Amino acid sequence: MPETFAPLFVCGATASGKTDHALRMAVELGGEIVNGDAFQLYRGIETLSAAPNEEEKKRFPHHLFGVLDPTENCDAGKYFEMAMPVISEIQARGKTPIVVGGSGLYLKFLTHGPSPLPKGDAKLRAEMDAKSLDELLEELEKIDPVEAAQVNRGNKRYVSRSLEICRLTGEKVSELRDGWEQKTRELEKLLKGVWLIRERADLHQRIALRTKQMLDQGAIEEVVALAGLRGNWEKAIGVREIRQFLAGEISREACEELIVFATRQYAKRQETWFRREKWLNRVEIC
């Protein structure tokens, strides 16, 4: 990402306090908030996705919250195309874009750009699936011996993917990866961001409290209102559990417990993701 467009990133696990931290930074920096959460993009699930409330949004400009219809699908690539013009426009007005979220892949696209590696090709994949692992390794060794030496030689899927990239690009995947890693190291010198970290017990307590508030304050009604609508929003934590509750399959108490458990598991995956992002400054919150 060009330095002139580089925003400040506020990252962390769900319920870690990203919204409050970002609002304080907006006060200090004269910033504007940009959503970096996959589900807060959708209208109609503001409570379920823990989106900023109306009072919070009135304090500073907020962007990319509730901008998608529940039936619209979105991925990291589409989010990148939506977010970059917003960030550029904020910078052009002399403001600091503060990107807030916990959706690692979406944030990765913003900070590092889309992967230079091509998407899979169904026809080529079928051709390689028909070959044995030894045949694929032999071909990869001829095209890219460096990659053949370092790839997991016992995993046919990994070998096939390396060979697929070589075939589609006409280049050695080992060289493409080395170039990408070098670019990444240079890019990360320009990035600015924080990773909010809480003690595990504290985070779990906050997750439990937020889940109860979510169910008490409208999440169930949101799921009812969107009944029959299909889309990515259905993957949000709580949708399946609330539907089970509405169908009489589980109690309200069990619904809450299941959501808490799923949210804890998700928070653990988020922490694993952000731990790999070495450019983020760790901020311990007591």
N, C-alpha and C positions, 0 to 999 in steps of 0.2 A: 504494500500500500504506500503510495507517495506520502512523503512526510507532511505535506501541506494538508492532507486529508486525515492524518492519523488522529483518531479520537482517544479519549481516556476510557479504558475498559474497567468495569466493575463486575467481577466474576465471583462465583461461589456457589455452594450447594443451595438447594431449595431451603427456604426459611432461615438462611444465614444472616439476613438483614441487608440485602443488597439495595433495596429501595430506599431505606432510611439513609444509608451511607451515600448513595448517589445524590440524594437531595441535599445533604450537607455539603457535598463537593460542588454542587451546582451553585450554592450560595457563595462559596469561596472563589469559584472560578468564573462565575457568570455563565454557567453552562446550560445546555438543553439536553433533556433525556431522550435517548433512542432505545427502543426495545430490542433486546437480544434474546428473547425467549420465544420458542417455537409456538407455544400455545396462546401466549398473550397477544399474538397477531390476530386472533379470531374474535369476532363479535359474538356476544351471547354467553360467553363462559368466563366473564371477568372475575367472578367469585371463585369458580373452580380453578382457574389458572393463577389466582393470587395477583391479579393485575393491580396497578396503583388505583386507589379510589379517586373519586372526583375531587375531593379536597386536596389530595396530593398533586393531582394533575393541574390544579389551578395555580399552584405555587410557581411552577416553571413550565415552559412549553414541553410537551411530551409528543413523541413521534412514533408511528408504527404500532400503536396500540389499538386493537379492535378494528383493523383496516381490512380484514378478510372475512368474507361470508363463510359460515361453517361448512358449506358444501365445496369450497375451493380447496384444492390440494396445494401444498407448499413444500419445498425442500430447500436445502442449503443454497443451491444455485439460484433459485427464484428469490430467496431472501436477500442474497448478495446484490442482485439486480435492483431490488426495492430499496435497500439500505444505503447503497453508495451515493445516489443522487441526494438523499436526505442529508447525509453527513457532509457532502460537498456544499450544499446550500447553507447549512448551519455555519460552516467555516467561512463561507463567503460573507456572512453577516458579522464576522468577527467574534463569534461565540464558540465555546468549547463543546463539541459533541461528547456526551457521556453515555457510552453504550453499556446497558445494564442487562445481565442475563446469565442463565446457567446452561443454555443449550450449546454444548461444546462445539459441535460440528458447524453450526451456524456462525458462531464467533470465529471459528478457525477460517472460514471462507472470508470473513471480513479482514482478519489480521494478516493472513498469508495468501489470500486469493485462491481461486479454484485449482485443484490439482492439475498439473500439466499432463498427467497420464490419461490416455484415452479410455472411454467407457468400453465395456465388453461388447464384442461382436457375436451375435447369436450363431451365425453361419460358421464362423471360424471356431467358436467354442465347440460346436457340434463335431466339427472335423477333428479337433484335438481330443474330445471325449472318446472318440472311436479308437484312438491310439493307446498303446500301453505306456506305462510310466517310463520304461526303459527307452522307448522310441522318442518320447518327448525330451528326455534328458539328453539323448544323443544329438537331437537337433539343436537344443539350447546350447550345448557345449560347442557346437560349430559356429553358432551365431554370436553368442556372448559367453565365453568361457569364465569370465569373472563372476557373472551372475550365476552360472551353473555351479560354481564352487561354493557360493555363499547361500543359495536358496535352500530351503528345507527339501532335500532330495527325496524324502520319503512321503511328501505330501503332494499328490498329483495336482490338486487345485492350485497350489502355489506355483508349481512348475509350469502348469498350463497358462497361468496369468502372466508370468514373466515372458513366456514365449509369445503369448498373444500381443503383449505390448511391443515386443521386438518386431513382430510381423506388421502390426498396424502403423507403427511410426517409421519403420525402416532404420531405426537406431538401436543401439544397445541399451537395455533397460538399466544396466549398472551405471552407464554414463549419464543417463537422464536423471537417475536418482542422485548421483553425486552432484550434478548441477543444481538440482532442486534443493538439496541440503545446504549447499554453499549460499544459494540465494536466500534461504531461510535464515541462516546465521547473520547475514548482512541486514536482512529486513528486521530481525528482532532487536537490533540495536536502536531502531527508531520507535519501537512500540512502547506504549506506556499503559500500565494496567495494574490492578490489585486483585488479589485472591483473598477473599474474606474467609477466615478459618475460626471455627468455634470448637470448644471441647465437645466430644461426642455426646456426653450426657446432656449438656446444654442444648445442643442442636436437636436431640431427640425430644426434649421437653418442648422446644419451640414448635417442632413438627406436630406433636400431639395437640398443643393448644391451637395452632392454626387450623388443624383438621376439624376440631370441634367447632371453631368459629365459622369455618367454611360451610359446614353442614347446617349450622344454626342460622346463617345469614344469607342463604339463597342458592347454594350449589345444587341442592336437590331440585329446586324449582327450575334452575337452568337446564338440567338434564331433561326434565319433563317437557319444557318448552321446545326443546330441539328434537323431541322424539320423531323418528322417521327420517331425519336428515343424516345422510352418510358423508363421511369425510375424515380428514386427519384429526379433527378435534376429538373424535371418539377414542384416540389413543391416550388422551390426557388421563393422568392418574385420578381415579375417583369415578370415572364414567361407568366402568364395568361394575364396580362395587355398588354404586347408587342404583343402577339398573337392577341388580340382584335384590336390593332392598325393596325397590318399588314393585318387583314381581312377587314379593313375599317369600323369597328364597332364604333370606337372612334377616336378622334383626337389625335395628338401627345401631345398637352397640357393636354388633359384629361388623357392620358396614364401616363404622369408624375405625375399628381395630385393623381391618384389612387395608384401609387407606393409609393409616399410619405406618403399617409394615411396608407397604409398597413404596411409600415416600422415603422411608429410611433406606431402602435398598437403592432407590434412585439417587439419593444424596451420596451414598457410598460410591456409586459409579461416577458421579460428577467429580467427587474429590480425586478419584483415580485419574480422571481426564486432566484436570487442572494441575495436578502434581507434575505431569509431563511438560507443561508449558513453563519452561524455565524463565522466560522473560517476565512473568508475572511476579510482582512483589507481594510476598506473604504478609497479611495483616491479621494478627491474632486479636480476636474480639473476646473480651471477658464478659 
